[in-house]
Amino acid sequence: MGRPQKEIVLAGSPARLFAYWLRDLRGSAGLTLDQLARRTGYGRTTVSDAMRGEIHPTRPVTLAIVGACGGDVRRWGEYWAQVRRALDPDRPGDSPGWDGIDPPPWGARPGRATGTHAERCPPDCARDDPHGWYTESVSTRLRLDTPAPEALERRIVVATCDGLTRIPVGVSVPRRAGDTTPGHALEMSAVQGGRLEDGGPQYESYFERFLVLPAALRAGTRHVYELRLRIPPAQPMAPHFVHVPLTRSEHFRLRIGFDPAKPPRTVWRLEGVPTAVIYQRDPGTPTLRPDEQGLVDVEFGAMRVGYGYGLSWLEADTGA
C-alpha cells in the first residue's frame, strides 16, 4: 500500500481546488492510486501528480481519471477548460477569470456512494446531495477580546439520506505569516447536538473530527449542533475567519468581537473570493468598521462551493 497523499491546502490558484475535487471523485469511487493507474493506463506517478494541486493535469489524464471513477466526463471536461483558461497568463483581460469557474459537485446519482467519506444510502434513497446532507445555515461568533481566540459555531444541517448517523467536521487553522513556533493546535468541543470522536485526517493546519449524532436522521430532517473552537493562548491566529463551503451551504452569519481598546486598522469583507485572496495583505474588497463595542456583523447567502466568505483584518499594533 502506498503512502497517503498530502493534504491539499485550499490556498492558491484554481488548480488546487481542481485537484481537491478530483481527489474527492477518486475517494467516492473507492479506488487506490494503483487501481486507478491500472484502469486509466497511466503510471501511478502521473495520476498521483494530477491530484496534488501543484500543476494542472492534462485533459487526457483528467478525463481518463474521471472515466475510471465513473464521473461525468462532459462536465469535467468543461471544468478542466475553465481552470485552464483562468490559469493562462496570456488570456484576454475581459475573459472569465476565477469567478467564472463552476466547480463540482454538480449533483449525484441516487443510491451511489459519493463524497469524500463515501456515505452509503439504501438503493431507493432519493438523494440529491453528494455527502448525505447539506448545510442550511452557519452562525459563528468569534471573540478576539479574550486571552485566546474562541469561536462558538451553530450549524443547522438537513439530511438528504435516511440513516445519517455522523458528520465529518473539519476546520482549517493556517499558521499566521512569520509564525515558526513549534506545535500547532486547535481545541474543539461539542456544546450540543452530538459528541465528537476522532477518526478523520489530521495535519499540521487541518483538524477533523466526526460528530456522532444522538440518533439516526431520516431524509429531510433538520439537525442543530454547536461547536466551541479555541486556539491555545500562546498560538498566534492568522488575521482572517472565512467559511469556504465544500458542499452546499445556504447561509452564513459571522460576528467578530474585536477588542474595543485595540480595534483593527482595517477590516475587509470577503464575499465569494478565491482562496488565494483570503491570504492577501490587502485583498482590495469592501471595508467595514467595528461598532462601539468592537463588533463586526456580516451575513452571506447563495454561496458558491470552493469560494471564501467572511472577514480579514489588519491589526492595529503589529500591522500583521
N, C-alpha and C positions, 0 to 999 in steps of 0.2 A: 504494500500500500504506500503511495507517495505521500509526501508531506502536504498538509492543507495549504491552500493559497493564503497569502497575506490579506488582511483586511483592506478593503478599498475605502479610503477616506474621501468622502464626497466633497472635495475642495479642489478647484481647478477647472479644467475645460470640460465640455460635454463628453469627452472621451471617457472620463471616469464614470459618469452616470451611465453611459452606454455599456461599459464593462460590468457595472453593478447589475443591470437588468439582464445582460447575457448570462452572468453567473447565476442570477436568480432562476432563469429559464432552465439552466442545467440542473440546479437543485430541485426544481419542480419535476424534472424527468427522472431524477434519482440516479443519474449516471456519474461514474467516476471519470477522471480525466483519461485514464487508459481506455475505458469503454467508449468514451466519446471519440478518442483518436481512431479507434478501430472502425467505428461507424462512419466517420467522415472521410477516412482515408488520408488524413493529415497526421503529422507527427504529434506526439504528446506536448512537446515544447511549443509548437505552433498554436494548438488550441488553448494551452495554458496562457500564452502571451496575449491571446485575443481577449482574455478576461482579467488582465492585470490592471488595465486603466492607464497604462503608460503610453501606449500607442493606439491609434485607431486601426482595427484589423481590416484586412482587405474584404471586399464584398464577397468573393467566392468563399473565403474561410467563414465569414459571418453566416452566410446562407446555408453552408454545409452544417454548421453547428445548430442553427435554428431547425433545419430539416431533421437532423438526427434526434433533436429533443422534442419533436412534434409541435413546434411553434408555427405561427402564422408567417410563412415565408414572404408573402406580399407586404404585409405591414412592416416586417423587419427590414425589408429592402428599402421601403420609404424612410424608415427611421435612420438607417445607415446613411442614406443620401443627405438627409437633413443635417446630421452631425458632420458629414464630410464637408458640406458647404460652409457650415459655421466655423470649421477649423481652417478653412482655406484663407491664408493671409492676403491673397490677391482677389478675394471676392469683391464685387462692386459694393460701394458704400450703401446703396439702397436695397441690397438683397437681404432676406431674413437672416438674423443672427440667432443667438441662443434663445431669444423669446419666441422664435418661430418653430422650435423643436417640440414635437409631440411624443414624449417617451411612453413606454408601457407603464401600467397594464392597460390593455385595450379591451378587457373583458376575458372571461374564461368559459370553457365548455362545461356544462353541468356534469357532476359526477366524477370529475377528473382531479387527481391530486395536483395542486398547484401551490405556488408561493414558496418563499424561502424555507418554510418549515413543513411544507407538504402535508397540510391537514387533509384528512380524507373524509368524504361525505358518503352517505348511502347513495345507491345508484339513482334514486328518484329525487335527490335533493335539487331544488330549484335555485342553485347558487348563481349569484351574479357578481360576486367579488372574488378576486383570486386568493384571498387569505382567509376566508371564512367569516370575516367581519369587516365592518368599516367604522370609521370614527365620525360620530355625529358632531361632537364638539370637544375642544380642549380649552380649559381655562387655567392659566398659570399666574400665580402671584410670587414674584421673586423679590426677596428682601436683600438689599445691599447696604442697609443701615445697621447691620448686625455684625458681630465679630467675624462670622463666617457666612458667606453667601448661602442662602437657603430658599428653596422653591417649594411651594405646595401646588401640586398639579391635580386638577379634577378632570377626568375624561368620561365621556359617555360614548359607549360603543354599541353597535347594533349587529347582532349575529345574522349571518346570511346562510348559515348551515346548522342543521339540527345536531345537537350533541356537542357543541363547543364547550370545552372544559378548561382551556388555558390559553393565554395570550402572551406572546413574547413582548417584553418591554425593554427597548434598547435606548440608551442615552449616550450621546457623544459629548465628551468633555475635552476639547482640544487644549493643548498647552498654550499658555499665553506667550507671545513673542518674547524671546530672550530668557524664558524660564528654563534653567538647566538643573533644577533641584532634583535629587533622586526621588523616585516614587511618584505616583500619580493616582489619585483615588477619587471615589465618589461613594458617599453613604446614601443608600436607597432603602426606603422602608414603605410598607403599605399601611395607609391610615384606615382605609375601609374598602370593601368590595372584593376581598380576596387576600391571599397570602403569597409572598414571594418565595421562589425557590431557585436555586442555581440550575444551570444547565445550558445556557446559551454561550456564544463565543465571548471571550474576554481578551481585550487588547489593552495596550498602554493608554489609549484615549477613548475606548469604547467599552461600555459596560451593559451587559444584557442579563436579564432575569426572566423567569416565567411567572406570570400572575396566574395562580391556580384559583379558579372561580369557586364560590361557595356551592354552586350546583350547575349542572349542565344546562346550557341555554338552547332554546329552540329558535329556529329561524324567525327573524323579525323581533326578537326580544331585545329590549334596551337594557344595558347594564352600566351602572355608575361605579367608578373606583377612584380612589385618591392615593397619590404617592407623595412622599416627602423626599426631596433631593437636597443633599447638603455636601458642600465642598469643605474638606478639612481646613481648619483655621490658618495653617501655615502655607496653604497652597494658593497661589495667585490664580485669579479667574480671568479668562480671555474676555475682552470687553464687548461681548455680544450675547444675546439669547435669541435663538431662532428655531422655529418649527419648520422642518423640512419633511413634508409628507412623502412617504414611500408607498403608500396606498391611499385609497380615497379618504379624504378628511374635509369636512364641510365648513367648520367654523373654528376660529382660534382667537381667543382673547388673552392678551398679555398685559399684566400690570407690574411695573418695576418701581420699587420704592428706593430711591437714592437717598443718601444721607443729606438732609437739607443744609447741614453745615459745610458740606463739600460737594456741591452739585457738579455734575459733569459739564465740561466746556461746551460740548455739542452732543446731541442725540439724533441719530438718523433712523427714519422709518424705512424698513426693508420689506418690500412687498413684491413677491414673485421674482426674486433676483436669482441669478445663477449662483451656485455655492461659492465660486471664487470671489464674488463681490462681498460676501459676508466678512472675509478676512482683510479687506482693503482698509487702509487707514482712513481714507475719505471716500466713501462709496458714491458720493455725488447725488444721493437721493434726498427727498424732503426731510427737513429738520424739525424737531419738536423741542419744547421746553418743559421741564418738570414744573408742577404747580407748587404752591407754597409749602406743602408737606413733602415735596420731593418726589411726587408720584407722576409717572407717565403711563397712560392707559390707551391701548390701541386694540383694534379688532380687525379681523380679516375673514373674508368669505370667498367662495368659488376658487379655492386654492388648487394649483396645479402640482401634480406629482413631480418630485425631484427639485423643486424650487423653494427658496427660503422666504420665510415670513417672520418678522419680529423687529428687534431693535439692536443697534450697535451704538457705541458711545465713545467719546474721547474724555478721559478723566482729567480733572482739574489740576491735580497735584503733580502727576508724573508725565502727563502728555502722552501716555501709552494707550 
